[in-house]
Amino acid sequence: MNRFLYILITITLLSSCSEYQKALKNEDIATKFKMGEDLYNEGKFSKANKLFAQIVPSYRGKPQAEKLMYLYSNSFYQMKDFYTAGYQFERFASSYPNSEKREEASFLSAKSYYMLSPVYSKDQKETKSAIEKLQEFINLFPESEHLSEANKLVKELDFKLEKKAFEIAKQYNTISDYPASVRSFDNFMFDFPGSTLREEALFLRFDAAYKLAVNSIEYKNTVNGLIPLKKNRLEKAKEYHDSFKKAYANSKHKEEVEKMAIELNEQLKKYSTKS
C-alpha cells in the first residue's frame, strides 16, 4: 500500500513537472498565464514568476495586464526578492492609478524597501530610502488599513538611525576622541530630540566633556594670543552637567555624575582665586 502511494505521488509530481516544462516552451501566452496563476495560488511563486516573466511584454495594453502585473510583482515579494518587488510594485501603482490594488501595491512597495534596511551598524542608505517610501505612502493614503503598520515600520527605521548616530558618538568617547564625541552627541541631540537614548547620550556627552576638561592644557596659542583653554572647557563641562542634572535628577548615573561635578567645581575654584 505504501509502495503504491509512493508510486502514485511520484507519477503525479513527474506529470506536474512535465506540464510545467511544456508551458515554459509553449508559445500560447494564455496557457502560460493560466498555469502561472495556478502555481501562484499553490504558493509556487518561483515557477509562477518564470512563466509571468515570459508573457509580461505580450500583455502590455491588454485588459488582463493589470492582474498579471500585480501577480508578477507579488511573486517577487513572496520570493523575498525585495529589490525587484519594490520596483515592480512601484511601477504597478504608477501604471494603474485607478486600480483597486493600488493602495496595497504602494504599501508592499514601501515595505519591500523596509525589508532591505540593514542592521544599524551598517550603512543606512536603504533605511533612509525606506523611510521616504513609507512616508510617501502615509501621506498618500492617510486612511489606509495599513497605516498603523506603516507608522510602526517608520518608527523602527528611525530608531536604527538614532542607534547608528548614538553608537558613532559613543565610539569616539571609547577611543578618547572627546572633542569628536561631544560634537557628535550635540548633533545627536539636535537630530533626535525625543530619542529614547537621550538620557544615555546626555550622560556620555557630559562624560566626554569632563574628561576633555580635566585633562586639558591650560592655554592654547592662537593668532590672537593665548586663550584659557582649560578654564573654558571646565565651564562647558559644567554646563553639560547642569543640563543633565536638570533633565535626569534621579538618573542611574547620579552618583558618578556628582563625583565628576565636585571635581569640576574644585578645579574651577582655582580660576576664581586667580581672578
C-alpha positions in Angstrom: 0.0 0.0 0.0 2.8 2.4 0.9 4.7 1.5 -2.2 1.6 2.1 -4.3 1.1 5.6 -2.7 4.8 6.4 -3.3 4.5 5.4 -7.0 1.3 7.5 -7.3 2.9 10.6 -5.8 6.0 10.2 -8.0 3.8 9.9 -11.1 1.8 13.0 -10.1 5.0 15.0 -9.5 6.6 13.9 -12.8 3.4 14.7 -14.6 3.2 18.2 -13.0 6.8 18.9 -13.8 6.2 17.8 -17.4 3.2 20.1 -17.8 5.3 23.0 -16.4 8.1 22.4 -18.8 5.7 22.2 -21.6 4.1 25.5 -20.5 7.5 27.2 -20.4 8.1 26.1 -24.1 4.6 26.8 -25.2 4.1 29.9 -27.3 0.5 30.4 -26.2 0.5 33.2 -23.7 -3.0 32.3 -22.3 -1.7 28.8 -21.4 1.3 30.4 -19.6 -0.9 32.8 -17.7 -3.3 30.1 -16.6 -0.6 27.8 -15.3 1.3 30.7 -13.8 -1.8 31.8 -11.9 -2.5 28.2 -10.7 1.1 27.8 -9.5 0.9 31.2 -7.8 -2.3 30.1 -5.9 -0.5 27.0 -4.9 2.3 29.0 -3.4 4.8 28.0 -6.0 5.9 31.6 -6.6 9.3 30.9 -8.3 7.8 28.8 -11.0 4.9 31.2 -11.5 7.3 34.1 -11.7 9.2 32.4 -14.6 6.0 32.0 -16.6 4.8 35.5 -15.8 8.2 36.9 -16.9 7.8 35.3 -20.3 4.4 36.9 -21.0 4.6 40.4 -19.4 5.7 42.1 -22.6 2.9 40.4 -24.6 0.1 41.6 -22.2 1.0 45.3 -22.2 -2.1 47.3 -23.0 -4.4 44.3 -22.7 -7.2 44.1 -20.1 -5.5 41.2 -18.2 -2.3 43.2 -17.9 -3.3 44.7 -14.5 -3.9 41.4 -12.9 -0.8 39.9 -14.4 1.4 42.7 -13.2 0.1 42.5 -9.7 0.7 38.8 -9.5 4.1 39.2 -11.1 5.1 41.9 -8.6 3.9 39.9 -5.6 5.6 36.8 -6.8 8.9 38.7 -6.3 7.8 39.8 -2.8 6.9 36.2 -1.9 10.3 35.0 -3.2 11.9 37.7 -0.9 13.4 39.4 -3.9 12.7 42.8 -2.3 14.8 44.9 -4.6 12.7 43.8 -7.6 9.4 43.7 -5.7 9.8 47.3 -4.5 10.5 48.4 -8.1 7.7 46.3 -9.7 5.0 47.3 -7.1 6.0 51.0 -7.5 5.7 50.6 -11.3 2.3 48.9 -10.9 0.9 51.7 -8.7 2.1 54.3 -11.2 0.8 52.4 -14.3 -2.6 51.6 -12.8 -3.6 54.7 -10.7 -7.3 53.6 -10.6 -6.7 50.0 -9.6 -8.3 48.7 -6.5 -4.9 47.1 -5.8 -3.0 50.4 -6.0 -3.0 51.1 -2.2 -1.9 47.6 -1.4 0.8 47.7 -4.1 2.0 51.1 -2.8 2.3 49.7 0.7 4.1 46.5 -0.4 6.5 48.6 -2.4 7.3 50.7 0.6 7.5 47.6 2.8 9.9 46.0 0.3 12.3 48.9 0.9 11.9 48.4 4.6 12.9 44.8 4.2 16.1 45.9 2.6 17.1 48.0 5.6 20.3 46.5 7.2 21.3 46.3 10.8 22.1 49.7 12.4 25.9 49.1 12.3 26.0 49.1 8.5 25.5 52.0 6.1 21.9 53.3 6.4 21.2 54.4 2.8 18.5 51.8 2.4 17.0 52.7 5.7 16.7 56.4 4.7 15.2 55.4 1.4 12.6 53.1 3.2 11.6 55.9 5.5 11.0 58.2 2.5 8.9 55.5 0.7 6.8 54.7 3.8 6.2 58.4 4.5 5.1 58.9 0.9 2.6 56.0 1.4 1.4 57.5 4.7 0.8 60.9 3.0 -0.9 59.4 0.0 -3.2 57.0 1.9 -3.9 58.6 5.3 -6.9 56.4 5.8 -5.3 53.2 4.8 -5.8 49.9 6.7 -2.0 49.6 6.5 -1.4 53.0 8.2 -0.7 51.6 11.7 1.8 49.1 10.4 3.4 51.8 8.2 3.9 54.1 11.1 5.3 51.3 13.2 7.8 50.5 10.5 8.9 54.2 10.2 9.4 54.3 14.0 11.6 51.2 13.8 13.6 52.6 11.0 14.0 55.9 12.7 15.4 54.1 15.8 18.1 52.5 13.6 19.3 55.9 12.5 19.2 57.0 16.2 21.2 54.0 17.2 23.7 54.5 14.4 24.3 58.1 15.4 24.5 57.2 19.1 27.0 54.4 18.6 29.3 56.6 16.5 29.3 59.3 19.2 29.9 56.7 21.9 32.7 55.1 19.9 34.5 58.5 19.8 34.3 58.5 23.6 35.6 55.0 23.8 38.7 55.8 21.8 39.2 59.0 23.8 38.5 61.4 21.0 36.5 63.6 23.3 36.1 66.7 21.1 34.5 64.5 18.3 32.4 62.7 20.9 31.0 66.0 22.3 30.3 67.3 18.8 28.6 64.0 17.8 26.4 64.0 20.9 25.5 67.6 20.3 24.4 66.7 16.7 22.6 63.6 18.1 20.6 65.7 20.5 19.7 68.2 17.7 18.7 65.4 15.2 16.8 63.2 17.7 15.3 65.4 20.4 12.8 62.8 21.5 15.1 59.8 21.4 14.7 57.0 24.0 18.6 57.1 24.2 18.6 60.8 25.3 19.5 60.1 28.9 22.5 58.0 28.0 23.5 60.5 25.3 23.4 63.4 27.7 25.4 61.4 30.3 28.1 60.4 27.7 28.3 63.9 26.4 29.0 65.2 29.9 31.5 62.4 30.5 33.4 63.3 27.3 33.3 67.0 28.1 34.5 66.2 31.7 37.4 64.1 30.5 38.4 66.7 27.9 38.3 69.4 30.5 40.2 67.8 33.4 42.9 66.5 31.1 43.3 69.7 29.1 46.3 72.0 28.9 45.9 75.4 30.5 46.3 77.6 27.4 46.1 77.5 23.7 48.2 79.6 21.5 46.3 81.3 18.7 46.9 84.2 16.3 45.1 86.4 18.8 47.3 85.3 21.6 46.8 82.8 24.4 43.3 81.7 25.4 42.4 79.9 28.7 41.6 76.6 27.1 41.2 74.5 30.3 39.0 77.1 32.1 36.7 77.3 29.1 36.4 73.5 28.8 35.7 73.2 32.6 32.9 75.8 32.3 31.5 74.0 29.3 31.6 70.7 31.1 29.8 72.3 34.0 27.0 73.5 31.6 26.6 69.9 30.3 26.4 68.7 33.9 23.7 71.2 34.7 21.7 70.2 31.6 22.0 66.5 32.5 21.0 67.0 36.2 18.1 69.2 35.2 16.7 66.6 32.8 17.5 63.5 34.8 17.9 64.3 38.5 17.3 60.7 39.5 19.4 59.0 36.8 21.1 55.8 37.4 24.3 57.8 36.8 23.5 60.3 39.5 26.3 59.2 41.9 29.0 59.2 39.2 27.8 62.5 37.8 28.0 64.2 41.2 31.6 62.9 41.7 32.6 64.4 38.4 30.8 67.7 39.2 32.7 68.0 42.5 36.0 67.6 40.6 34.9 70.3 38.1 34.0 72.7 40.9 37.3 72.1 42.7 39.3 72.9 39.5 37.1 75.9 38.7 37.8 77.4 42.2 41.5 77.8 41.2 40.4 80.2 38.5 38.1 82.2 40.7 41.0 82.6 43.2 43.4 83.8 40.4 40.9 86.4 39.3 
